[in-house]
Amino acid sequence: MKITVRYFAAFRETAACDTESLETGATSPAELFGECAERHSGLQNYSSSLVAINDEMAGWDALLNDGDEVLFFPPVAGG
Amino acid sequence: MNAFEISNEPIDLNDFRAHLLDRSCGAYVQFDGWVRDHNEGKKVLRLEYEVYAPMAVKEGIRIIEEARQRFGISNAFAIHRSGLMELSEVAVVVGVSSPHRGEAFDACRYVIDQSKVRLPIWKKEYYESGEAEWVNCQRCAHAM
């Protein structure tokens, strides 16, 4: 299935891109992140990071569907 | 007025405050977050906020609504900046008006505390040494 991945802040700089389209067999954001980490060394750990699917916060074990846009958020720091 | 906004431009604090004036309110509490010249022993020259606005605004409005319901205040409004900022600029402002002061203080504190950990906003600090770093908030992952 086809998934669009978006990287933010430190993730974007590490991946050296903000968006990519992937053909993937990953069923969850956690699996997808693992695939992305293979493509971009430096994306190693999502444990204190957040993920959203189609602009809604999601769990790392959520189910991915064809056409989803997955947003990888490194630890946030507003204010 | 109850709202949450992201702004690329400097915040006009007089205009901001005017949105919260309310004849039924006897208390107004405002919190300003300023760009500070140091962090963890390093001299900071300026900083940059990256904001994912579609979700930041949505989540920010949720926080404002939660504050209204929890504390029974009349009005709450917040603006967070995005982009490059110089020292002493206002990075974030939260204003709350209510009939009495107690709930206004509490609600203002709630809005800024929640905003720091729940909004998709990232801060990059530029140091005197020439280095730059994304500042991490380790509590955030557990807050949403």
Backbone of each chain as ProteinMPNN parsed JSONL, in Angstrom:
{"seq_chain_A": "MKITVRYFAAFRETAACDTESLETGATSPAELFGECAERHSGLQNYSSSLVAINDEMAGWDALLNDGDEVLFFPPVAGG", "coords_chain_A": {"N_chain_A": [[0.838, -1.193, 0.0], [0.232, 2.341, -0.377], [1.83, 4.964, 1.265], [2.108, 8.214, 2.617], [4.756, 9.908, 4.065], [5.568, 12.285, 6.529], [8.075, 14.379, 7.799], [9.216, 16.176, 10.68], [10.923, 19.031, 12.055], [13.72, 18.036, 13.902], [13.65, 15.448, 12.859], [13.108, 15.946, 10.17], [15.425, 17.248, 9.388], [17.294, 15.233, 9.806], [16.419, 13.232, 8.05], [16.685, 14.62, 5.771], [14.644, 15.455, 4.124], [11.23, 16.583, 3.743], [8.894, 15.327, 3.057], [7.882, 12.118, 1.913], [6.897, 9.57, -0.402], [5.869, 6.313, 0.061], [5.941, 2.895, -0.886], [4.73, 0.382, 0.934], [4.801, -2.42, 3.262], [4.296, -2.137, 5.833], [2.321, -2.292, 8.767], [1.793, -0.701, 10.899], [2.496, 2.535, 12.467], [4.854, 2.235, 13.963], [6.204, 0.105, 12.713], [6.496, 1.257, 10.222], [8.126, 3.44, 10.826], [10.421, 2.076, 11.454], [11.127, 1.102, 8.907], [11.65, 3.521, 7.661], [13.807, 4.355, 9.133], [15.703, 2.64, 8.212], [16.101, 3.62, 5.698], [17.032, 6.161, 6.224], [19.708, 6.776, 7.937], [20.203, 7.556, 11.32], [17.668, 8.249, 12.027], [16.695, 6.929, 14.642], [15.26, 6.353, 16.973], [12.054, 6.294, 18.288], [10.913, 6.524, 20.709], [10.339, 8.647, 22.534], [8.831, 10.201, 20.967], [6.114, 11.449, 18.891], [3.246, 10.424, 16.972], [1.148, 11.089, 14.194], [-1.785, 10.407, 12.269], [-3.154, 11.303, 9.278], [-3.588, 13.95, 10.258], [-4.529, 13.504, 12.859], [-3.755, 12.682, 16.204], [-2.101, 9.611, 16.93], [-1.592, 6.16, 17.975], [1.533, 4.356, 18.261], [1.072, 1.808, 17.502], [-1.117, 1.826, 15.894], [-3.448, 1.027, 13.211], [-2.459, 1.046, 9.863], [-3.724, 2.442, 6.82], [-4.228, 2.167, 3.265], [-3.097, 4.948, 1.463], [-2.897, 6.638, 3.613], [-1.628, 9.503, 5.419], [1.201, 9.823, 7.228], [2.52, 11.34, 10.065], [5.533, 12.12, 11.49], [6.504, 13.177, 14.573], [9.085, 14.635, 16.287], [10.151, 14.946, 19.802], [8.188, 17.501, 21.287], [8.355, 21.105, 21.835], [7.001, 23.614, 22.702], [6.197, 27.064, 23.577]], "CA_chain_A": [[0.0, 0.0, 0.0], [0.985, 3.571, -0.529], [1.758, 5.828, 2.446], [2.919, 9.427, 2.581], [5.398, 10.171, 5.354], [6.069, 13.657, 6.705], [9.021, 14.533, 8.909], [9.238, 17.537, 11.229], [12.029, 19.516, 12.903], [14.952, 17.248, 13.881], [13.457, 14.323, 11.933], [13.212, 16.465, 8.807], [16.84, 17.508, 9.108], [17.997, 13.942, 9.735], [16.003, 12.539, 6.828], [17.011, 15.526, 4.66], [13.464, 15.712, 3.287], [10.069, 16.75, 4.628], [7.815, 14.415, 2.67], [8.191, 11.092, 0.92], [5.844, 8.617, -0.695], [6.46, 4.982, 0.167], [5.185, 1.661, -1.086], [5.176, -0.322, 2.145], [3.988, -3.485, 3.839], [4.178, -1.847, 7.263], [0.916, -2.209, 9.182], [1.666, 0.275, 11.989], [3.508, 3.595, 12.426], [6.12, 1.735, 14.518], [6.871, -0.643, 11.638], [6.833, 2.222, 9.174], [9.282, 4.213, 11.294], [11.565, 1.172, 11.3], [11.513, 1.12, 7.487], [12.222, 4.846, 7.359], [15.116, 4.409, 9.795], [16.647, 1.932, 7.336], [16.393, 4.514, 4.568], [17.723, 7.364, 6.705], [20.425, 6.47, 9.18], [20.059, 8.728, 12.198], [16.302, 8.123, 12.567], [16.919, 5.676, 15.369], [14.46, 6.083, 18.153], [10.822, 7.085, 18.329], [10.275, 6.239, 21.997], [9.77, 9.84, 23.169], [8.252, 10.992, 19.885], [4.676, 11.295, 18.695], [2.868, 10.162, 15.587], [-0.225, 11.416, 13.811], [-2.219, 9.868, 10.984], [-4.152, 12.198, 8.678], [-3.797, 15.096, 11.154], [-5.04, 13.145, 14.192], [-2.761, 11.948, 16.975], [-2.347, 8.17, 16.855], [-0.628, 5.345, 18.718], [2.561, 3.752, 17.405], [0.579, 0.494, 17.054], [-2.371, 2.023, 15.14], [-3.483, 0.311, 11.931], [-2.31, 1.927, 8.698], [-4.541, 2.141, 5.644], [-3.718, 2.671, 1.995], [-3.348, 6.37, 1.24], [-2.719, 7.434, 4.84], [-0.481, 10.389, 5.584], [1.73, 9.587, 8.577], [3.363, 12.462, 10.472], [6.438, 11.781, 12.587], [6.815, 14.358, 15.382], [10.057, 14.469, 17.382], [9.635, 15.56, 21.037], [7.784, 18.887, 21.04], [8.878, 22.088, 22.792], [6.403, 24.931, 22.497], [6.255, 28.013, 24.686]], "C_chain_A": [[0.879, 1.253, 0.0], [0.738, 4.508, 0.662], [2.607, 7.073, 2.194], [3.462, 9.684, 3.98], [5.83, 11.628, 5.394], [6.939, 13.736, 7.949], [9.028, 15.985, 9.373], [10.513, 17.773, 12.036], [13.263, 18.609, 12.776], [14.833, 16.048, 12.931], [13.643, 14.775, 10.486], [14.681, 16.7, 8.439], [17.629, 16.208, 8.976], [17.677, 13.221, 8.427], [16.366, 13.346, 5.577], [15.863, 15.63, 3.658], [12.273, 15.907, 4.211], [8.929, 15.804, 4.289], [8.366, 13.333, 1.753], [7.019, 10.131, 0.788], [6.452, 7.23, -0.712], [5.46, 3.909, -0.21], [5.645, 0.747, 0.045], [4.231, -1.453, 2.543], [3.778, -3.254, 5.325], [2.706, -1.698, 7.644], [0.706, -1.163, 10.279], [2.705, 1.375, 11.809], [4.865, 3.111, 12.952], [6.909, 0.986, 13.447], [7.348, 0.3, 10.537], [8.07, 3.03, 9.563], [10.556, 3.371, 11.149], [12.065, 1.156, 9.865], [12.197, 2.438, 7.136], [13.624, 4.966, 7.963], [16.156, 3.655, 8.977], [17.044, 2.812, 6.158], [17.231, 5.707, 4.998], [18.428, 7.041, 8.02], [20.383, 7.731, 10.045], [18.654, 8.774, 12.763], [16.287, 6.844, 13.386], [15.86, 5.352, 16.406], [13.192, 6.936, 18.127], [10.197, 7.069, 19.715], [9.703, 7.489, 22.675], [9.147, 10.761, 22.125], [6.771, 10.673, 19.737], [4.391, 11.028, 17.227], [1.414, 10.573, 15.374], [-0.514, 10.762, 12.465], [-3.335, 10.774, 10.478], [-4.575, 13.308, 9.643], [-4.518, 14.774, 12.46], [-3.946, 12.375, 14.919], [-3.122, 10.466, 16.974], [-1.326, 7.447, 17.719], [0.377, 4.746, 17.738], [2.113, 2.391, 16.886], [-0.743, 0.61, 16.284], [-2.285, 1.291, 13.795], [-3.389, 1.314, 10.777], [-3.211, 1.468, 7.557], [-3.928, 2.773, 4.408], [-4.071, 4.155, 1.844], [-3.171, 7.242, 2.471], [-1.517, 8.372, 4.724], [-0.032, 10.268, 7.043], [2.732, 10.683, 8.915], [4.224, 12.045, 11.653], [6.886, 13.06, 13.293], [7.917, 14.024, 16.39], [9.514, 15.149, 18.637], [9.373, 17.057, 20.843], [8.328, 19.812, 22.133], [8.317, 23.466, 22.489], [6.666, 25.842, 23.686], [7.628, 28.622, 24.897]], "O_chain_A": [[2.067, 1.223, 0.323], [-0.405, 4.801, 1.015], [3.695, 6.986, 1.624], [2.714, 9.676, 4.958], [6.384, 12.15, 4.427], [6.582, 13.225, 9.011], [8.867, 16.906, 8.572], [11.094, 16.853, 12.612], [13.793, 18.432, 11.679], [15.806, 15.678, 12.275], [14.257, 14.075, 9.681], [15.116, 16.391, 7.33], [18.522, 16.098, 8.137], [18.567, 12.669, 7.78], [16.355, 12.819, 4.465], [16.093, 15.868, 2.472], [12.298, 15.444, 5.351], [8.089, 15.511, 5.141], [9.221, 13.604, 0.91], [6.258, 9.911, 1.73], [7.435, 6.986, -1.412], [4.275, 4.006, 0.109], [6.818, 0.378, 0.108], [3.044, -1.45, 2.214], [3.158, -4.073, 6.003], [1.936, -1.054, 6.93], [-0.429, -0.78, 10.559], [3.685, 1.189, 11.087], [5.908, 3.526, 12.448], [8.112, 1.191, 13.284], [8.446, 0.158, 10.0], [8.95, 3.274, 8.737], [11.615, 3.875, 10.775], [13.271, 1.193, 9.62], [13.192, 2.466, 6.411], [14.511, 5.593, 7.384], [17.344, 3.974, 9.029], [18.177, 2.756, 5.681], [18.048, 6.208, 4.225], [17.808, 7.035, 9.084], [20.515, 8.844, 9.536], [18.453, 9.282, 13.866], [15.906, 5.788, 12.881], [15.599, 4.181, 16.679], [13.258, 8.154, 17.963], [9.076, 7.545, 19.892], [8.668, 7.396, 23.335], [8.958, 11.952, 22.369], [6.247, 9.755, 20.368], [5.19, 11.361, 16.352], [0.571, 10.423, 16.258], [0.379, 10.585, 11.635], [-4.335, 10.986, 11.164], [-5.765, 13.572, 9.821], [-5.062, 15.672, 13.102], [-3.287, 11.519, 14.33], [-4.298, 10.105, 17.014], [-0.328, 8.03, 18.143], [0.108, 4.642, 16.541], [2.698, 1.868, 15.938], [-1.412, -0.396, 16.048], [-1.198, 0.979, 13.31], [-4.134, 2.293, 10.721], [-3.43, 0.274, 7.356], [-3.211, 3.77, 4.485], [-5.212, 4.556, 2.073], [-3.284, 8.465, 2.381], [-0.537, 8.082, 4.037], [-0.788, 10.572, 7.966], [3.673, 10.933, 8.16], [3.703, 11.66, 12.7], [7.551, 13.912, 12.704], [7.694, 13.197, 17.274], [8.513, 15.862, 18.557], [10.211, 17.784, 20.311], [8.709, 19.36, 23.213], [9.042, 24.371, 22.077], [7.28, 25.438, 24.674], [7.81, 29.437, 25.801]]}, "seq_chain_B": "MNAFEISNEPIDLNDFRAHLLDRSCGAYVQFDGWVRDHNEGKKVLRLEYEVYAPMAVKEGIRIIEEARQRFGISNAFAIHRSGLMELSEVAVVVGVSSPHRGEAFDACRYVIDQSKVRLPIWKKEYYESGEAEWVNCQRCAHAM", "coords_chain_B": {"N_chain_B": [[-14.242, 36.166, 23.875], [-12.888, 33.209, 22.529], [-10.126, 31.544, 21.576], [-7.403, 30.18, 19.633], [-4.348, 30.873, 18.175], [-1.826, 30.813, 15.572], [0.999, 32.737, 14.793], [2.955, 34.4, 12.353], [3.95, 36.852, 12.604], [5.131, 39.59, 14.735], [3.534, 39.839, 17.943], [0.855, 41.921, 18.738], [0.363, 43.265, 21.701], [-1.477, 44.992, 22.912], [-3.647, 44.918, 21.223], [-4.188, 42.23, 21.451], [-5.007, 41.987, 24.158], [-7.295, 43.509, 24.097], [-9.143, 41.837, 22.949], [-10.033, 40.336, 25.046], [-11.392, 41.834, 26.831], [-14.19, 42.331, 28.92], [-17.26, 43.091, 30.218], [-18.436, 41.668, 32.225], [-16.43, 40.644, 33.64], [-14.052, 40.7, 36.292], [-11.449, 40.162, 36.548], [-8.295, 39.813, 34.998], [-5.825, 37.829, 33.616], [-2.61, 37.567, 32.284], [-0.162, 35.76, 30.534], [3.101, 36.077, 29.317], [5.444, 34.555, 27.233], [8.868, 34.895, 26.842], [11.671, 35.269, 24.598], [14.626, 33.959, 25.723], [18.006, 34.669, 26.763], [19.689, 32.557, 27.347], [20.252, 29.028, 27.821], [20.466, 26.085, 29.605], [23.19, 26.578, 30.314], [24.226, 27.568, 27.96], [24.825, 30.336, 25.746], [22.23, 31.941, 24.202], [21.421, 33.201, 21.028], [19.348, 33.656, 19.23], [16.144, 32.286, 18.293], [14.175, 29.693, 16.703], [10.935, 28.79, 15.789], [9.345, 25.931, 14.7], [6.278, 25.131, 13.39], [3.538, 22.972, 13.136], [0.949, 23.979, 11.786], [-1.846, 23.23, 11.149], [-2.531, 21.138, 12.976], [-1.625, 22.203, 15.376], [-3.263, 24.41, 15.854], [-5.751, 23.18, 16.056], [-5.404, 21.492, 18.303], [-4.692, 23.42, 20.159], [-7.053, 24.887, 20.397], [-8.591, 22.949, 21.582], [-7.334, 22.827, 24.1], [-7.906, 25.383, 25.097], [-10.693, 25.178, 25.305], [-10.894, 23.121, 27.2], [-9.829, 24.462, 29.413], [-11.771, 26.409, 29.823], [-13.954, 24.831, 30.559], [-13.024, 23.402, 32.812], [-12.34, 25.421, 34.67], [-14.253, 27.345, 34.592], [-14.049, 29.89, 33.48], [-14.503, 33.049, 31.693], [-13.39, 33.971, 29.248], [-10.788, 32.907, 27.054], [-7.687, 33.112, 25.401], [-5.058, 32.506, 23.164], [-1.881, 33.047, 21.597], [0.635, 31.699, 19.605], [3.904, 32.1, 18.425], [5.52, 31.596, 15.213], [8.447, 30.743, 13.306], [11.533, 32.689, 12.857], [12.983, 34.261, 15.727], [13.956, 37.026, 17.766], [15.929, 37.88, 20.71], [14.069, 38.534, 23.686], [11.681, 38.906, 22.361], [8.13, 38.314, 22.224], [7.175, 35.099, 22.497], [5.028, 33.521, 23.031], [1.694, 34.112, 24.054], [-0.769, 34.137, 26.579], [-4.033, 34.818, 27.506], [-6.524, 35.345, 29.96], [-9.806, 36.008, 30.99], [-12.104, 36.534, 33.663], [-14.862, 36.447, 36.033], [-13.756, 36.495, 38.648], [-10.464, 36.46, 40.301], [-9.121, 34.045, 41.024], [-9.771, 31.715, 39.459], [-8.951, 32.677, 37.035], [-6.137, 32.918, 37.212], [-5.537, 30.169, 37.591], [-6.515, 28.986, 35.226], [-5.013, 30.244, 33.267], [-2.455, 29.322, 33.827], [-2.899, 26.618, 33.333], [-3.391, 26.598, 30.56], [-0.917, 27.48, 29.431], [0.86, 25.551, 30.422], [-0.15, 23.144, 29.331], [0.058, 23.767, 26.649], [2.767, 23.743, 26.188], [3.453, 21.072, 26.136], [1.731, 19.676, 24.459], [1.355, 20.686, 21.882], [2.154, 20.503, 18.384], [4.892, 21.805, 18.049], [8.142, 22.985, 17.581], [11.309, 23.907, 18.894], [14.181, 25.587, 17.918], [17.333, 26.396, 18.984], [19.743, 28.939, 18.541], [23.102, 29.27, 19.111], [25.719, 31.237, 20.736], [28.131, 30.061, 20.208], [27.954, 29.308, 17.612], [26.743, 26.98, 17.05], [23.646, 25.145, 16.588], [20.586, 23.908, 17.89], [17.902, 21.552, 18.225], [15.555, 21.835, 20.736], [14.654, 19.602, 23.199], [11.709, 18.38, 24.752], [11.258, 16.309, 27.208], [9.071, 15.399, 28.561], [6.934, 15.385, 26.944], [6.034, 13.216, 25.341], [4.473, 11.702, 26.909], [2.302, 13.155, 27.442], [0.221, 13.471, 25.654]], "CA_chain_B": [[-13.519, 35.538, 22.779], [-12.129, 32.016, 22.86], [-9.432, 31.211, 20.336], [-5.979, 29.866, 19.659], [-3.815, 31.219, 16.852], [-0.386, 30.793, 15.293], [1.311, 33.968, 14.075], [4.313, 34.59, 11.829], [4.294, 38.26, 12.836], [5.153, 39.975, 16.15], [2.201, 39.909, 18.545], [0.471, 43.232, 19.274], [-0.223, 42.892, 22.994], [-2.658, 45.821, 23.195], [-4.727, 44.358, 20.419], [-4.485, 40.922, 22.054], [-5.743, 42.204, 25.406], [-8.618, 44.067, 23.777], [-10.053, 40.728, 22.638], [-10.462, 39.648, 26.261], [-12.185, 42.749, 27.654], [-15.525, 41.772, 29.111], [-17.84, 43.841, 31.343], [-18.842, 40.771, 33.321], [-15.203, 40.112, 34.249], [-13.308, 41.587, 37.183], [-10.049, 39.713, 36.611], [-7.624, 39.473, 33.736], [-4.462, 37.32, 33.823], [-1.917, 37.363, 31.014], [1.195, 35.226, 30.596], [3.923, 36.225, 28.122], [6.701, 33.807, 27.194], [9.85, 35.689, 26.102], [12.886, 34.591, 24.138], [15.642, 34.149, 26.757], [19.364, 34.68, 26.184], [20.511, 31.413, 27.748], [19.561, 27.777, 28.137], [21.365, 25.016, 30.041], [24.592, 26.988, 30.301], [24.664, 28.095, 26.661], [24.307, 31.651, 25.388], [21.327, 31.854, 23.056], [21.377, 34.451, 20.264], [17.996, 33.773, 18.687], [15.582, 30.94, 18.112], [13.249, 29.479, 15.595], [9.868, 27.835, 16.055], [8.677, 25.263, 13.588], [4.92, 24.825, 13.856], [2.629, 22.325, 12.193], [-0.204, 24.808, 12.147], [-3.191, 22.623, 11.158], [-2.794, 20.402, 14.215], [-1.359, 23.061, 16.535], [-4.46, 25.223, 16.097], [-6.822, 22.28, 16.506], [-5.106, 21.065, 19.681], [-4.716, 24.627, 20.98], [-8.461, 25.206, 20.673], [-9.023, 21.95, 22.572], [-6.799, 23.233, 25.412], [-8.702, 26.552, 25.516], [-12.013, 24.68, 25.703], [-10.709, 22.403, 28.469], [-9.63, 25.466, 30.471], [-13.081, 27.025, 30.09], [-14.831, 23.891, 31.256], [-12.461, 23.061, 34.128], [-12.199, 26.535, 35.621], [-15.43, 28.213, 34.535], [-13.666, 31.258, 33.107], [-15.361, 33.604, 30.652], [-12.69, 34.081, 27.965], [-9.372, 32.518, 27.009], [-7.156, 33.345, 24.062], [-3.602, 32.355, 23.15], [-1.206, 33.116, 20.295], [2.015, 31.206, 19.613], [4.649, 32.54, 17.238], [6.319, 30.656, 14.447], [9.527, 31.383, 12.567], [12.727, 33.181, 13.556], [12.687, 35.26, 16.745], [15.097, 37.63, 18.446], [15.845, 37.919, 22.182], [13.038, 39.342, 24.337], [10.398, 38.924, 21.651], [7.085, 37.498, 22.837], [7.036, 33.849, 21.745], [3.683, 32.999, 23.267], [0.916, 34.89, 25.016], [-2.034, 33.531, 27.003], [-4.844, 35.75, 28.279], [-7.76, 34.773, 30.498], [-10.613, 36.906, 31.81], [-13.176, 35.843, 34.385], [-15.431, 37.331, 37.052], [-12.853, 36.6, 39.805], [-9.075, 36.226, 39.903], [-8.591, 32.701, 41.293], [-9.898, 30.82, 38.304], [-8.197, 33.247, 35.916], [-4.751, 32.463, 37.403], [-5.448, 28.719, 37.383], [-6.764, 28.651, 33.824], [-3.881, 30.745, 32.489], [-1.39, 28.345, 34.079], [-3.261, 25.376, 32.638], [-3.241, 26.761, 29.105], [0.497, 27.527, 29.026], [1.49, 24.256, 30.721], [-0.592, 22.152, 28.346], [0.562, 24.174, 25.334], [4.18, 23.375, 26.07], [3.666, 19.633, 25.937], [0.764, 19.022, 23.564], [1.244, 21.252, 20.54], [3.25, 20.148, 17.475], [5.747, 22.985, 17.901], [9.522, 22.629, 17.914], [12.147, 25.09, 19.097], [15.604, 25.436, 17.608], [18.112, 27.49, 19.567], [21.009, 29.28, 17.887], [24.001, 29.657, 20.203], [26.855, 32.116, 20.484], [29.221, 29.224, 19.697], [27.732, 29.02, 16.201], [25.938, 25.763, 16.931], [22.189, 25.273, 16.719], [20.083, 22.636, 18.404], [16.474, 21.414, 18.552], [15.423, 21.636, 22.182], [13.681, 18.539, 23.457], [10.928, 18.355, 25.977], [11.144, 14.861, 27.402], [7.784, 15.025, 29.188], [5.825, 15.511, 26.007], [5.526, 11.987, 24.762], [3.496, 11.087, 27.812], [1.255, 14.12, 27.761], [-0.908, 13.503, 24.713]], "C_chain_B": [[-12.789, 34.303, 23.289], [-11.466, 31.538, 21.592], [-7.99, 30.842, 20.615], [-5.443, 30.113, 18.261], [-2.309, 31.015, 16.794], [-0.104, 32.044, 14.471], [2.76, 33.995, 13.596], [4.828, 35.989, 12.134], [4.373, 38.539, 14.328], [3.733, 40.19, 16.688], [1.967, 41.31, 19.101], [-0.298, 42.986, 20.575], [-1.44, 43.742, 23.369], [-3.883, 45.286, 22.467], [-5.18, 43.016, 21.007], [-5.407, 41.08, 23.265], [-7.175, 42.698, 25.146], [-9.641, 42.967, 23.479], [-10.636, 40.07, 23.884], [-11.251, 40.55, 27.21], [-13.63, 42.269, 27.704], [-16.111, 42.444, 30.357], [-18.256, 42.955, 32.504], [-17.629, 40.247, 34.084], [-14.506, 41.153, 35.122], [-11.84, 41.219, 37.241], [-9.534, 39.409, 35.22], [-6.209, 39.04, 34.062], [-3.849, 37.062, 32.46], [-0.528, 36.793, 31.284], [1.888, 35.484, 29.269], [5.135, 35.324, 28.26], [7.668, 34.567, 26.304], [11.011, 34.825, 25.629], [14.029, 34.97, 25.078], [17.049, 33.985, 26.17], [20.245, 33.524, 26.632], [19.64, 30.185, 27.956], [20.601, 26.711, 28.453], [22.838, 25.383, 29.84], [25.085, 27.552, 28.977], [24.043, 29.464, 26.405], [23.494, 31.544, 24.109], [21.278, 33.21, 22.357], [19.996, 34.712, 19.678], [17.408, 32.372, 18.62], [14.53, 30.917, 17.019], [12.193, 28.464, 16.036], [9.368, 27.253, 14.745], [7.322, 24.807, 14.113], [4.183, 24.064, 12.762], [1.24, 22.894, 12.488], [-1.552, 24.078, 12.14], [-3.505, 21.896, 12.465], [-2.545, 21.247, 15.458], [-2.603, 23.88, 16.874], [-5.593, 24.351, 16.651], [-6.623, 21.881, 17.972], [-5.139, 22.262, 20.635], [-6.143, 25.005, 21.355], [-9.042, 24.216, 21.687], [-8.575, 22.369, 23.977], [-7.601, 24.416, 25.966], [-10.079, 26.099, 26.029], [-11.942, 23.935, 27.029], [-10.589, 23.397, 29.623], [-10.968, 26.1, 30.842], [-13.961, 26.097, 30.922], [-14.344, 23.581, 32.661], [-12.581, 24.185, 35.133], [-13.362, 27.523, 35.571], [-15.112, 29.664, 34.216], [-14.552, 31.753, 31.957], [-14.685, 33.585, 29.286], [-11.248, 33.596, 28.09], [-8.9, 32.607, 25.563], [-5.646, 33.162, 24.158], [-3.085, 32.49, 21.725], [0.214, 32.588, 20.484], [2.684, 31.63, 18.317], [5.249, 31.358, 16.483], [7.413, 31.445, 13.742], [10.667, 31.863, 13.44], [12.365, 34.284, 14.539], [13.953, 35.754, 17.415], [14.864, 37.628, 19.963], [14.77, 38.904, 22.637], [11.743, 39.491, 23.539], [9.406, 38.027, 22.392], [6.833, 36.271, 21.953], [5.633, 33.275, 21.868], [2.98, 33.926, 24.256], [-0.404, 34.168, 25.287], [-2.783, 34.573, 27.819], [-6.138, 35.089, 28.709], [-8.508, 35.857, 31.254], [-11.77, 36.135, 32.422], [-13.725, 36.785, 35.459], [-14.469, 37.549, 38.222], [-11.462, 36.069, 39.475], [-8.591, 34.782, 40.032], [-8.608, 31.806, 40.075], [-9.133, 31.35, 37.093], [-6.727, 32.836, 36.0], [-4.624, 30.978, 37.05], [-5.573, 28.355, 35.905], [-5.589, 29.091, 32.948], [-2.713, 29.768, 32.609], [-1.66, 27.048, 33.308], [-2.985, 25.493, 31.143], [-1.764, 26.768, 28.699], [1.172, 26.182, 29.297], [1.123, 23.197, 29.683], [-0.029, 22.475, 26.965], [1.997, 23.72, 25.125], [4.374, 21.904, 25.729], [2.756, 18.984, 24.896], [0.748, 19.534, 22.137], [2.408, 20.812, 19.665], [4.066, 21.394, 17.102], [7.144, 22.591, 18.373], [10.378, 23.886, 17.941], [13.592, 24.765, 18.771], [16.335, 26.653, 18.15], [19.408, 27.679, 18.794], [21.924, 29.884, 18.938], [25.134, 30.566, 19.728], [28.017, 31.341, 19.855], [29.1, 28.95, 18.206], [26.915, 27.761, 15.98], [24.446, 26.095, 17.009], [21.64, 23.907, 17.095], [18.57, 22.67, 18.584], [16.37, 21.081, 20.024], [14.327, 20.615, 22.432], [12.963, 18.732, 24.777], [10.596, 16.897, 26.244], [9.802, 14.428, 28.004], [6.684, 14.835, 28.155], [5.203, 14.219, 25.556], [4.432, 11.379, 25.637], [2.273, 11.972, 28.021], [0.046, 14.018, 26.858], [-1.766, 12.258, 24.79]], "O_chain_B": [[-12.153, 34.336, 24.342], [-12.143, 31.165, 20.634], [-7.435, 31.144, 21.672], [-6.004, 29.629, 17.277], [-1.614, 31.04, 17.81], [-0.864, 32.381, 13.563], [3.676, 33.654, 14.343], [6.01, 36.276, 11.942], [3.761, 37.822, 15.121], [2.85, 40.663, 15.973], [2.793, 41.826, 19.854], [-1.452, 42.559, 20.558], [-2.335, 43.265, 24.066], [-4.984, 45.213, 23.012], [-6.371, 42.707, 21.056], [-6.434, 40.411, 23.383], [-8.116, 42.359, 25.863], [-10.837, 43.132, 23.719], [-11.618, 39.333, 23.797], [-11.722, 40.104, 28.256], [-14.212, 41.863, 26.699], [-15.519, 42.372, 31.434], [-18.412, 43.427, 33.631], [-17.772, 39.5, 35.052], [-14.385, 42.321, 34.751], [-11.061, 41.892, 37.915], [-10.231, 38.834, 34.384], [-5.464, 39.778, 34.706], [-4.457, 36.434, 31.594], [0.194, 37.281, 32.153], [1.348, 35.157, 28.212], [5.79, 35.329, 29.302], [7.354, 34.859, 25.15], [11.29, 33.772, 26.204], [14.365, 36.146, 25.217], [17.247, 33.253, 25.2], [21.437, 33.509, 26.325], [18.445, 30.292, 28.232], [21.508, 26.464, 27.659], [23.619, 24.614, 29.28], [26.238, 27.972, 28.875], [22.902, 29.728, 26.785], [23.995, 31.115, 23.07], [21.114, 34.243, 23.006], [19.534, 35.852, 19.636], [18.105, 31.388, 18.865], [14.078, 31.94, 16.505], [12.521, 27.412, 16.586], [9.017, 27.976, 13.812], [7.238, 24.169, 15.163], [4.202, 24.466, 11.598], [0.481, 22.374, 13.305], [-2.346, 24.29, 13.057], [-4.607, 22.018, 13.0], [-3.186, 21.034, 16.487], [-2.954, 24.027, 18.045], [-6.294, 24.736, 17.586], [-7.556, 21.93, 18.773], [-5.565, 22.134, 21.783], [-6.411, 25.397, 22.491], [-9.864, 24.576, 22.531], [-9.347, 22.275, 24.931], [-7.934, 24.449, 27.15], [-10.56, 26.58, 27.055], [-12.815, 24.09, 27.883], [-11.178, 23.196, 30.685], [-11.265, 26.303, 32.019], [-14.623, 26.528, 31.865], [-15.141, 23.502, 33.597], [-12.884, 23.953, 36.304], [-13.451, 28.428, 36.401], [-15.833, 30.567, 34.64], [-15.261, 30.967, 31.329], [-15.307, 33.233, 28.284], [-10.579, 33.839, 29.094], [-9.612, 32.232, 24.632], [-5.024, 33.611, 25.121], [-3.754, 32.101, 20.768], [0.91, 32.986, 21.417], [2.094, 31.53, 17.241], [5.454, 30.277, 17.036], [7.319, 32.664, 13.598], [10.764, 31.499, 14.611], [11.541, 35.145, 14.234], [14.904, 34.997, 17.61], [13.748, 37.405, 20.432], [14.59, 39.967, 22.043], [10.805, 40.14, 24.003], [9.801, 37.099, 23.098], [6.348, 36.383, 20.827], [5.118, 32.635, 20.951], [3.601, 34.454, 25.178], [-1.061, 33.663, 24.377], [-2.211, 35.155, 28.741], [-6.773, 34.37, 27.938], [-7.915, 36.557, 32.075], [-12.337, 35.226, 31.815], [-13.113, 37.811, 35.756], [-14.37, 38.663, 38.737], [-11.283, 35.33, 38.507], [-7.752, 34.336, 39.249], [-7.594, 31.215, 39.704], [-8.716, 30.578, 36.229], [-6.13, 32.45, 34.995], [-3.726, 30.579, 36.309], [-4.825, 27.518, 35.399], [-5.217, 28.395, 32.003], [-2.066, 29.432, 31.617], [-0.754, 26.465, 32.711], [-2.411, 24.588, 30.538], [-1.397, 26.124, 27.717], [1.973, 25.721, 28.484], [1.982, 22.449, 29.216], [0.319, 21.574, 26.202], [2.389, 23.357, 24.016], [5.364, 21.54, 25.095], [2.999, 17.846, 24.495], [0.183, 18.882, 21.259], [3.542, 20.749, 20.141], [3.944, 21.946, 16.008], [7.312, 21.955, 19.413], [10.204, 24.8, 17.134], [14.156, 23.796, 19.279], [16.004, 27.792, 17.821], [20.084, 26.714, 18.438], [21.581, 30.877, 19.579], [25.457, 30.657, 18.543], [28.788, 31.892, 19.07], [30.028, 28.42, 17.595], [26.449, 27.497, 14.872], [24.052, 27.18, 17.438], [22.165, 22.877, 16.671], [18.011, 23.671, 19.032], [17.02, 20.154, 20.507], [13.209, 20.752, 21.935], [13.536, 19.182, 25.769], [9.741, 16.319, 25.573], [9.443, 13.251, 27.964], [5.651, 14.223, 28.425], [3.985, 14.127, 25.403], [3.576, 10.636, 25.157], [1.322, 11.58, 28.698], [-1.049, 14.43, 27.244], [-2.75, 12.14, 24.06]]}, "name": "protein", "num_of_chains": 2, "seq": "MKITVRYFAAFRETAACDTESLETGATSPAELFGECAERHSGLQNYSSSLVAINDEMAGWDALLNDGDEVLFFPPVAGGMNAFEISNEPIDLNDFRAHLLDRSCGAYVQFDGWVRDHNEGKKVLRLEYEVYAPMAVKEGIRIIEEARQRFGISNAFAIHRSGLMELSEVAVVVGVSSPHRGEAFDACRYVIDQSKVRLPIWKKEYYESGEAEWVNCQRCAHAM"}
